[in-house]
Each structure stands twice: as C-alpha cells, then as structure tokens.
C-alpha cells in the first residue's frame, strides 16, 4: 500500500486551513496536492482531532490483519474440505 507524503498532523493542519476560510485551490497549490486528494481527506478526516485520527488508523490496521487471518483460515478450511471429499 502506498504511504502518504503527509503525516496525520499535516493533513489535519491542511484541513484546518480550509475551515478557517482559505480557498481550496490555493491550499492545494500551496501544498502540492490535487483537489480530489483534499476532498478525500475532508470526507475521511473532517472534524477529527489527532487522537481520533490515530484511533482510526489503528482500527484500519486491525481490520486489515483480521481480514488476512480470515482469508488464511478460509483457505485452510477449503483445503481440508477438498481432502475429505476425495475418494481414496
């Protein structure tokens, strides 16, 4: 997965600039991001503070780990099922 050039605190400060009334195109130009990136960040992190953002990242990482564990267990179950269905 691609890592962002911006830290969580930088993203929050960029969003706060927009909340303070600075025009979005100017913010995007200043920080070298596209307007789509800005609006994606706003939809995902809008109204959050640093602690909430950290918790969100932790939950996303845990969710990713659990999905991987489920996929591995499901694969094992399918292999066992195939082995049991074969006639010896």
C-alpha atoms as a printed R data frame, in Angstrom:
   type eleno elety resid chain resno       x       y      z
1  ATOM     1    CA   UNK     A     1   0.000   0.000  0.000
2  ATOM     2    CA   UNK     A     2   1.290   3.429 -0.906
3  ATOM     3    CA   UNK     A     3   2.233   5.630  2.021
4  ATOM     4    CA   UNK     A     4   1.201   9.250  2.149
5  ATOM     5    CA   UNK     A     5   3.783  12.017  1.898
6  ATOM     6    CA   UNK     A     6   1.882  13.824  4.614
7  ATOM     7    CA   UNK     A     7   1.705  12.925  8.287
8  ATOM     8    CA   UNK     A     8  -1.541  12.892 10.218
9  ATOM     9    CA   UNK     A     9  -0.810  16.262 11.792
10 ATOM    10    CA   UNK     A    10  -0.026  17.804  8.398
11 ATOM    11    CA   UNK     A    11  -3.316  16.535  6.975
12 ATOM    12    CA   UNK     A    12  -5.208  17.971  9.941
13 ATOM    13    CA   UNK     A    13  -3.467  21.340  9.588
14 ATOM    14    CA   UNK     A    14  -4.339  21.463  5.868
15 ATOM    15    CA   UNK     A    15  -7.990  20.751  6.675
16 ATOM    16    CA   UNK     A    16  -7.983  23.428  9.394
17 ATOM    17    CA   UNK     A    17  -6.699  25.970  6.862
18 ATOM    18    CA   UNK     A    18  -9.767  25.294  4.745
19 ATOM    19    CA   UNK     A    19 -12.052  25.607  7.759
20 ATOM    20    CA   UNK     A    20 -10.529  28.999  8.537
21 ATOM    21    CA   UNK     A    21 -11.696  30.305  5.166
22 ATOM    22    CA   UNK     A    22  -8.708  29.872  2.874
23 ATOM    23    CA   UNK     A    23  -9.781  28.909 -0.678
24 ATOM    24    CA   UNK     A    24  -9.329  25.222 -1.502
25 ATOM    25    CA   UNK     A    25  -7.486  25.744 -4.825
26 ATOM    26    CA   UNK     A    26  -4.954  27.952 -3.050
27 ATOM    27    CA   UNK     A    27  -4.417  25.345 -0.309
28 ATOM    28    CA   UNK     A    28  -3.940  22.620 -2.900
29 ATOM    29    CA   UNK     A    29  -1.443  24.674 -4.870
30 ATOM    30    CA   UNK     A    30   0.494  25.612 -1.713
31 ATOM    31    CA   UNK     A    31   0.846  22.010 -0.546
32 ATOM    32    CA   UNK     A    32   1.166  20.352 -3.942
33 ATOM    33    CA   UNK     A    33  -1.930  18.167 -3.720
34 ATOM    34    CA   UNK     A    34  -4.873  17.732 -6.044
35 ATOM    35    CA   UNK     A    35  -8.311  18.968 -5.142
36 ATOM    36    CA   UNK     A    36  -9.528  15.354 -5.251
37 ATOM    37    CA   UNK     A    37  -6.987  14.446 -2.563
38 ATOM    38    CA   UNK     A    38  -8.123  17.356 -0.439
39 ATOM    39    CA   UNK     A    39 -11.791  16.375 -0.707
40 ATOM    40    CA   UNK     A    40 -10.977  12.721  0.014
41 ATOM    41    CA   UNK     A    41  -9.134  13.792  3.151
42 ATOM    42    CA   UNK     A    42 -12.011  16.061  4.143
43 ATOM    43    CA   UNK     A    43 -14.564  13.270  3.744
44 ATOM    44    CA   UNK     A    44 -12.404  10.820  5.684
45 ATOM    45    CA   UNK     A    45 -10.852  13.018  8.390
46 ATOM    46    CA   UNK     A    46 -13.131  16.054  8.543
47 ATOM    47    CA   UNK     A    47 -13.981  17.063 12.108
48 ATOM    48    CA   UNK     A    48 -11.378  14.789 13.684
49 ATOM    49    CA   UNK     A    49  -8.604  15.649 16.052
50 ATOM    50    CA   UNK     A    50  -5.237  13.888 16.303
51 ATOM    51    CA   UNK     A    51  -6.359  11.255 18.813
52 ATOM    52    CA   UNK     A    52  -9.379  10.249 16.719
53 ATOM    53    CA   UNK     A    53  -7.228  10.070 13.609
54 ATOM    54    CA   UNK     A    54  -4.727   7.815 15.398
55 ATOM    55    CA   UNK     A    55  -7.544   5.552 16.602
56 ATOM    56    CA   UNK     A    56  -8.948   5.346 13.063
57 ATOM    57    CA   UNK     A    57  -5.547   4.269 11.717
58 ATOM    58    CA   UNK     A    58  -5.257   1.632 14.467
59 ATOM    59    CA   UNK     A    59  -8.710   0.259 13.668
60 ATOM    60    CA   UNK     A    60  -7.929   0.132  9.940
61 ATOM    61    CA   UNK     A    61  -4.706  -1.787 10.646
62 ATOM    62    CA   UNK     A    62  -6.539  -4.222 12.933
63 ATOM    63    CA   UNK     A    63  -9.279  -4.710 10.338
64 ATOM    64    CA   UNK     A    64  -6.668  -5.470  7.673
65 ATOM    65    CA   UNK     A    65  -4.992  -8.010  9.956
66 ATOM    66    CA   UNK     A    66  -8.308  -9.715 10.767
67 ATOM    67    CA   UNK     A    67  -9.283  -9.919  7.089
68 ATOM    68    CA   UNK     A    68  -5.956 -11.560  6.310
69 ATOM    69    CA   UNK     A    69  -6.417 -14.055  9.150
70 ATOM    70    CA   UNK     A    70  -9.930 -14.882  7.925
71 ATOM    71    CA   UNK     A    71  -8.719 -15.426  4.363
72 ATOM    72    CA   UNK     A    72  -5.970 -17.779  5.549
73 ATOM    73    CA   UNK     A    73  -8.359 -19.774  7.734
74 ATOM    74    CA   UNK     A    74 -10.924 -19.972  4.931
75 ATOM    75    CA   UNK     A    75  -8.242 -21.293  2.578
76 ATOM    76    CA   UNK     A    76  -7.239 -23.955  5.121
77 ATOM    77    CA   UNK     A    77 -10.881 -24.987  5.536
78 ATOM    78    CA   UNK     A    78 -11.316 -25.337  1.764
79 ATOM    79    CA   UNK     A    79  -8.178 -27.492  1.515
80 ATOM    80    CA   UNK     A    80  -9.429 -29.759  4.310
81 ATOM    81    CA   UNK     A    81 -12.860 -29.978  2.664
82 ATOM    82    CA   UNK     A    82 -11.305 -30.963 -0.674
83 ATOM    83    CA   UNK     A    83  -9.181 -33.601  1.026
84 ATOM    84    CA   UNK     A    84 -12.215 -35.095  2.778
85 ATOM    85    CA   UNK     A    85 -14.271 -35.206 -0.429
86 ATOM    86    CA   UNK     A    86 -11.680 -37.245 -2.344
87 ATOM    87    CA   UNK     A    87 -12.251 -40.951 -2.531
88 ATOM    88    CA   UNK     A    88  -9.228 -42.945 -1.567
